[in-house]
Amino acid sequence: MTTTPLAPAQAGPDDYTITKAIEALIRTVPSFGQRVYPGYVPGTVPTVGGHVLPYCALWPGIGVPHGQEPVAGGPDLRGQLFRFRTTVAATEVWAVLGSTNELKRTLTGARLGSGIIRPALSQEAATVLTDNDVSPARLYLDLAWTLATTTNPEE
């Protein structure tokens, strides 16, 4: 598995750097192409014959300190915990599910610097929903993720 490098920082990577690295990973998902929207969904999304092409909205969060002090010469596990959400949308349920599976394969276990992306437990209950407040209406699936990084002076 390849590790995506992050710029070094004294207190760990900043929120912007993490968000851009996650966005870059999502852009590698074949179903989305360049239809990845960090922090927004445009008023008009690409369609073909009235069908919304699969896209992903990335809803980033901010990093918060986590971890514990090193004990008896053990590793320094202090770092930051970043939580973020993705929303995959399209017109047909098969497109939402297929694109979501591609996204899950791309993000689950992906290494960003000293951290690893993991699905949040809430993904076990995630279901496809319909947004009828937009035109054309579309189906979507919202997933929560975490990225825990560590700060280790030896690295």
C-alpha positions as CSV (number, residue, x, y, z in Angstrom):
1,M,0.0,0.0,0.0
2,T,1.4,3.4,-0.9
3,T,1.6,6.2,1.6
4,T,0.6,9.7,0.5
5,P,3.2,12.1,1.8
6,L,2.2,15.1,3.8
7,A,4.3,18.2,4.4
8,P,6.1,18.0,7.7
9,A,4.9,20.3,10.5
10,Q,5.8,20.7,14.1
11,A,2.3,19.8,15.6
12,G,1.2,17.6,12.7
13,P,-0.5,18.3,9.4
14,D,-2.9,21.2,9.2
15,D,-6.6,20.9,8.3
16,Y,-6.1,22.3,4.8
17,T,-3.2,19.9,4.0
18,I,-5.3,16.9,5.2
19,T,-8.4,18.0,3.2
20,K,-6.4,18.5,0.0
21,A,-4.8,15.0,0.4
22,I,-8.2,13.4,1.0
23,E,-9.6,15.2,-2.0
24,A,-6.7,14.0,-4.2
25,L,-7.4,10.4,-3.1
26,I,-11.2,10.8,-3.9
27,R,-10.3,12.2,-7.4
28,T,-8.6,8.8,-8.2
29,V,-12.0,7.1,-8.0
30,P,-12.9,6.3,-11.6
31,S,-16.7,6.9,-11.2
32,F,-16.2,10.5,-10.2
33,G,-13.5,11.8,-12.5
34,Q,-13.3,15.5,-11.7
35,R,-16.8,15.5,-10.1
36,V,-15.4,15.9,-6.5
37,Y,-16.7,18.9,-4.6
38,P,-14.9,19.9,-1.3
39,G,-17.3,21.6,1.0
40,Y,-20.2,22.2,-1.5
41,V,-22.4,20.8,-4.2
42,P,-22.7,23.1,-7.2
43,G,-26.1,24.4,-8.2
44,T,-25.9,22.4,-11.4
45,V,-24.3,19.0,-11.6
46,P,-23.3,17.2,-14.8
47,T,-26.0,15.1,-16.3
48,V,-26.4,12.9,-19.4
49,G,-29.9,12.4,-20.8
50,G,-31.4,13.8,-17.5
51,H,-29.4,11.4,-15.4
52,V,-27.1,12.8,-12.7
53,L,-23.5,11.5,-13.2
54,P,-22.0,10.1,-10.0
55,Y,-20.2,12.7,-7.9
56,C,-18.8,13.0,-4.4
57,A,-19.0,15.9,-2.0
58,L,-16.3,16.0,0.7
59,W,-17.3,17.6,4.0
60,P,-14.0,18.1,5.9
61,G,-13.7,18.6,9.6
62,I,-10.9,20.0,11.8
63,G,-8.3,18.1,13.5
64,V,-8.4,17.6,17.3
65,P,-5.7,16.3,19.6
66,H,-5.8,12.7,20.6
67,G,-3.6,9.9,21.9
68,Q,-1.5,9.3,24.9
69,E,1.9,10.2,26.3
70,P,4.6,7.6,25.7
71,V,5.0,5.1,28.5
72,A,8.3,3.4,29.5
73,G,10.1,4.2,26.2
74,G,7.1,3.2,24.1
75,P,6.1,5.0,20.9
76,D,4.6,8.5,21.0
77,L,1.0,8.0,20.0
78,R,-0.1,11.6,20.4
79,G,-1.5,13.1,17.2
80,Q,-4.6,14.5,15.7
81,L,-7.9,13.0,14.8
82,F,-9.6,14.3,11.7
83,R,-13.2,13.4,11.0
84,F,-14.8,14.0,7.6
85,R,-17.9,12.9,5.6
86,T,-18.4,12.0,2.0
87,T,-21.7,12.2,0.1
88,V,-22.0,10.1,-3.1
89,A,-24.9,11.0,-5.3
90,A,-26.3,9.9,-8.7
91,T,-29.7,9.3,-10.3
92,E,-29.8,5.5,-10.1
93,V,-29.2,3.3,-6.9
94,W,-26.8,1.1,-8.8
95,A,-24.6,4.1,-9.6
96,V,-24.6,5.3,-6.0
97,L,-23.8,1.9,-4.6
98,G,-21.1,1.1,-7.3
99,S,-19.5,4.5,-6.8
100,T,-19.6,4.2,-3.1
101,N,-17.9,0.8,-3.2
102,E,-15.1,2.3,-5.4
103,L,-14.8,5.1,-2.8
104,K,-14.6,2.7,0.1
105,R,-11.9,0.6,-1.6
106,T,-9.9,3.8,-2.2
107,L,-10.2,5.4,1.2
108,T,-10.4,2.4,3.6
109,G,-6.9,1.8,4.9
110,A,-5.3,4.6,2.8
111,R,-2.2,6.1,4.5
112,L,-1.8,9.8,4.6
113,G,1.5,10.7,6.2
114,S,1.5,9.0,9.6
115,G,-2.2,8.3,9.6
116,I,-4.7,5.7,8.2
117,I,-8.2,6.4,7.0
118,R,-10.9,4.2,8.6
119,P,-14.6,4.1,8.1
120,A,-16.6,5.3,11.1
121,L,-18.8,2.7,12.8
122,S,-21.9,4.7,11.6
123,Q,-21.2,3.3,8.1
124,E,-22.8,0.0,9.2
125,A,-26.2,1.7,9.2
126,A,-25.8,3.9,6.2
127,T,-28.6,3.7,3.6
128,V,-29.3,5.3,0.3
129,L,-31.7,8.3,0.6
130,T,-33.5,10.5,-1.9
131,D,-33.1,14.3,-2.2
132,N,-36.3,15.5,-3.9
133,D,-35.5,19.2,-3.1
134,V,-33.1,19.5,-6.0
135,S,-33.7,19.1,-9.7
136,P,-33.2,16.6,-11.0
137,A,-33.9,14.6,-7.9
138,R,-31.0,12.3,-6.9
139,L,-30.2,9.4,-4.6
140,Y,-27.3,9.8,-2.2
141,L,-25.3,8.0,0.5
142,D,-23.5,9.8,3.3
143,L,-20.5,8.2,4.9
144,A,-18.4,9.2,7.9
145,W,-14.6,8.6,8.1
146,T,-11.8,9.2,10.5
147,L,-8.1,9.8,10.0
148,A,-5.9,9.4,13.1
149,T,-2.3,10.8,12.7
150,T,0.6,10.5,15.1
151,T,3.4,12.9,15.9
152,N,6.6,11.0,16.4
153,P,9.9,13.0,16.5
154,E,11.8,9.9,15.4
155,E,9.9,9.7,12.1
